[in-house]
Amino acid sequence: MEAELKTMTTKDKLIAEFESSKNSLFDNIQLREQALEAFSKQGIPNRKSEEYKYVNIELSMKGDFAFSSSKKLSAKQIESTQFLKDAIIVVIENGKFNSESSKVNSLPKGLQILTISEAVSDESYTKHYTKYADINSDVFIALNTAFASGGVFIHLAKSAVIETPIHIIHISSVSENTILNTRNLIVVEENAQVQFVESYETVDLSAKSFTNTLTEIVVEANAIVSHFKIQNECELGSLISTTQVVQKGKSVFSNHTFTLSGSLVRNNLNIVLDGEHIESHLNGLYLTNGNQVVDNHTLVDHRKPNCNSNELYKGIIEDKSSATFNGKIYVRKDAQKTNAFQSNKNILLSDDGTINTKPQLEIYADDVKCSHGTSTGKLDVDKIFYLRARGLSEASAKKLLMHAFASEVLDSIKGMEDLHNYLEERISKRFE
Amino acid sequence: MSNEVLEEQINSDYKYGFVTDIEADNAPKGLNEDIIRFISKKKNEPNWMLEYRLKAFRYWLTLDEPHWAHVSYPQPNFQDIIYYSAPKPKVQLNSLDEVDPELLKTFEKLGISIEEQKRLSGVESRIAVDIVMDSISVKTTFKETLLEKGIIFCSFGEAVQEHPELIKKYMSSVVPYTDNFYAALNSAVFTDGSFCYIPKGVRCPMELSTYFRINSSGTGQFERTLIIADEGSYVSYLEGCTAPMRDENQLHAAVVEIVTHKNAEVKYSTVQNWYPGDKNGKGGIFNFVTKRGICLEDNSKISWTQVETGSAVTWKYPSVILKGDNSVGEFYSVAVTNNYQQADTGTKMMHLGKNTRSTIISKGISAGFSNNSYRGLVRISKGATNARNFSQCDSLLMGDKCGAHTFPYIEIKDKTAVVEHEATTSKIGEDQLFYCKSRGIDNEKAIGLIVNGYCKEVLNKLPMEFAVEAQKLLAVSLEGSVG
């Protein structure tokens, strides 16, 4: 048996694990089986897979993995991951909702937070769950759908305006190599307004963790949603983070993704603009060093006329790290009068770093304005000279320029002062 | 308004769709080692060439047809193609008088008058032409004049006979037969093409040109062009192509290789006007071409300029490998698709040497039900210090049933590199049209003006002789198109 296990591929192991544990999973067995079939059809991506050609997923999924962890962190350890002064805290520890450390009692009116197992019978949950993230479109969506066990369902009632941000903290603290499949569903009904912060942390991690997280967000008509992702994992943590968003008419959605660390980070951000007069903003900042691999994939799918989308991703690449940006703007036949913009800028600081960018436009409507731009370069020597002529050391001149480069993305955070300050501090520390 | 004008444009006819009634010497249909031996024997090739063909063929058998391009078409039946078709009689032509008059008429119809060229003295005329009809080169002009300067300009078949050392050294050095599916197929069955060698320090006094014509039915055209520019030389090379109107899809799979040595420069311009198929997307040429140049040594330059208006399906990426330090690569392209045409075209710029520079300007125009994609790769390898790239890809959409796509790939492994890429997609602005119209320019002319202005950056790069043809072509396919 041992020997047999050794020769099994990661894919076979995952399938075997599903077969042995499927009876203990509580819901939707049929759906999960379908998802597993979709997973087995697509397989673990390798370098030849067009969508994953710049990240070596096979390597980070090599070896034996467990699928859950019984390790518990102390309340104090969990508290160390909180950086917002005033927030509704949802803690997901090793892929499971932690009710003790979460602060979800006495929620404001209109807000409902349930664990997935509690939500199974909820009407709104069953209406939306797995309806947007297509198991056949991406192997990690399929894998997540088959295995998803923890996570939360957040529901905002019509016209509910929540002032306090909701902070979802994903913590990995495993002591043996583990694959975690976390899944969240967020439904924001008409006219509601809310801000989410999702942060990914590793605390006391002594083995490799491979987190495959999927968040589906439904933004109904006229709703305003801001979504922040702060990725803070240590070098043992690999993260596949998929965000599937669907927006209805006249809604506003903005996503801000900050990748500060982690050995392998792959973000899939898919936004479907399924209504008219929608606004979408996508901002991202990635600061990579060491042997880090960061890969940001975004898809903006314009399905209806008169919508605007705006995308800005920036990165600073150091050491042997590699960063990839792959942004796609898709404008369907009916989506006339679309304005879609995309910009990706990179600074490469080291001899061994790599930048790959692939900004794509796929356009089937004629009355549109779409553009993308990307640039990669070093720090401008003229600018450094200017600052040095004014008495700054070379190091502090460079620091200042990098800070200015990053602040364009940082300053797109509006109305979230403590988050802004926290990130500002983190980024400044990075440049020292 | 818009429909009316669009209609007009869609109805504009393909002018080169006639068939020349000329007797042809065909190989039987199908593809196997015997056919390859047949072609090789017909061309009286040395053994090493046959060996090369067979090696390529055996490799090709192991490959699958590629499907990554943003085009869809029925897979060509490779056994249903005639791989060798030569206009009869194939005798060595000593003077133009011996050329079949039907053939001469054909080329006169196409606007290339060999007769006229002959009358002009070599000094005054600016173009030397190699004409390839179906599988063979029928005539090369000004060979002697060029030879005085040491320039070799002849058909590929002749070069194999007369300059085997050059062919052996350079053929397949830029595009190996293992490169891709269609390059492998071409390497196995190529029939003719042009060969050009510019010796050290020679600036070619006239434009060199190859004119490709598919005439016979059921054939495929597989030609190979090889251009070598030795130290300090310069040549400007033109390529044009047309085909008759037919209901069937004919396959054209060519390979073009360019090698530049120290301080040399090659400028390669194409006006591609294969038959694009009819209004309903029936017929037309499948144009699957591998074009690549290598700046082998320092300070050399390769520049690709293309105007793509024809073919039902185009799959073409003229590329430059910038190996020598300070070498320069350029790519200027206008691609127009109409009706049910599909084009997936772009370039690859591989920066290996220090201080290498590349510029990419691509202008796509799609109308009707067509799909037009730009696909390009800019790769800065580690050690390519101070490499610089600028890319601009603009798309213009006319009508709401067509698509315009951009798929750039940028891979950077050197911190001193500066790479910029911009792309826009839009239609002709109502305000631009209004501006022209309020100054008394009618709708059709206004659109012509705007489209011409939109493509100007690329058209300016074409040699005079071609710029006129290209502008006319654009006028035929797009004048009066809509915003």
Chai-1 contact restraints between the chains, C-beta under 6 A:
chainA,res_idxA,chainB,res_idxB,connection_type,confidence,min_distance_angstrom,max_distance_angstrom,comment,restraint_id
A,L348,B,K415,contact,1.0,0.0,6.0,A-B,restraint_1
A,S350,B,K415,contact,1.0,0.0,6.0,A-B,restraint_2
A,D351,B,K415,contact,1.0,0.0,6.0,A-B,restraint_3
A,T354,B,K413,contact,1.0,0.0,6.0,A-B,restraint_4
A,I355,B,I412,contact,1.0,0.0,6.0,A-B,restraint_5
A,N356,B,E411,contact,1.0,0.0,6.0,A-B,restraint_6
A,T357,B,I410,contact,1.0,0.0,6.0,A-B,restraint_7
A,K358,B,Y409,contact,1.0,0.0,6.0,A-B,restraint_8
A,Q360,B,F407,contact,1.0,0.0,6.0,A-B,restraint_9
A,L361,B,T406,contact,1.0,0.0,6.0,A-B,restraint_10
A,L361,B,T425,contact,1.0,0.0,6.0,A-B,restraint_11
A,E362,B,H405,contact,1.0,0.0,6.0,A-B,restraint_12
A,I363,B,A404,contact,1.0,0.0,6.0,A-B,restraint_13
A,I363,B,T425,contact,1.0,0.0,6.0,A-B,restraint_14
A,Y364,B,G403,contact,1.0,0.0,6.0,A-B,restraint_15
A,A365,B,D400,contact,1.0,0.0,6.0,A-B,restraint_16
A,D366,B,L397,contact,1.0,0.0,6.0,A-B,restraint_17
A,D366,B,G399,contact,1.0,0.0,6.0,A-B,restraint_18
A,D366,B,D400,contact,1.0,0.0,6.0,A-B,restraint_19
A,D366,B,K427,contact,1.0,0.0,6.0,A-B,restraint_20
A,D367,B,K427,contact,1.0,0.0,6.0,A-B,restraint_21
A,K369,B,S426,contact,1.0,0.0,6.0,A-B,restraint_22
A,C370,B,T425,contact,1.0,0.0,6.0,A-B,restraint_23
A,S371,B,T424,contact,1.0,0.0,6.0,A-B,restraint_24
A,H372,B,A423,contact,1.0,0.0,6.0,A-B,restraint_25
A,G373,B,E422,contact,1.0,0.0,6.0,A-B,restraint_26
A,T374,B,H421,contact,1.0,0.0,6.0,A-B,restraint_27
A,S375,B,E420,contact,1.0,0.0,6.0,A-B,restraint_28
A,T376,B,I412,contact,1.0,0.0,6.0,A-B,restraint_29
A,T376,B,V419,contact,1.0,0.0,6.0,A-B,restraint_30
A,G377,B,V418,contact,1.0,0.0,6.0,A-B,restraint_31
A,K378,B,K415,contact,1.0,0.0,6.0,A-B,restraint_32
A,K378,B,T416,contact,1.0,0.0,6.0,A-B,restraint_33
